Amino acid sequence: MELAQAIAAFRVVALDTNIFIYAYQEHSRYLPIIRPIFARLDTDLEFRVITSIITLIEVIAQPLRLRRNDLVTAYTTALLNSAKVWTMPVDAIIARRAAELRAQYNLRTPDAIQIATALVAGAQAVITNDRQMKNVSEISILIVDDFAR
């Protein structure tokens, strides 16, 4: 099964930071797998992607180090100026849910925030390549590597 088929019935999916990195840096192995997510944003009026503001922190750190202002601009625009990508702030509700997830699953703080954001936003799945997230049972966790051939 392809990732696009796995999420075909979903209206809202959450994307972990690594998915944006794969897309915007055109990762040769993963881009073909995740490209349909972004293509669907252009064709399906009811489909939305959510992520946490923590994604912006994570994706622009390296480009800032490397003085890659083109990537900083591309990520910032994609995450903050898109009607189809909702980048959510960390509020008290998300922070509390993230703490519960950290306590229950021993997740790293950024991972717990991503999953808490997905849960609070009503996403039906989180798409990531972080296997540690797979232990979470409250939401479907889709690992990109599982769709690689």
Secondary structure, DSSP 8 states (H G I E B T S, - for coil): --HHHHTTT-SEEEE-HHHHHHHHTT-TTTHHHHHHHHHHHHH-TT-EEEEETHHHHHHHHHHHHTT-HHHHHHHHHHHHS-SSEEEE---HHHHHHHHHHHHHH---HHHHHHHHHHHHHT-SEEEES-GGGGG--SSEEEEGGGG--
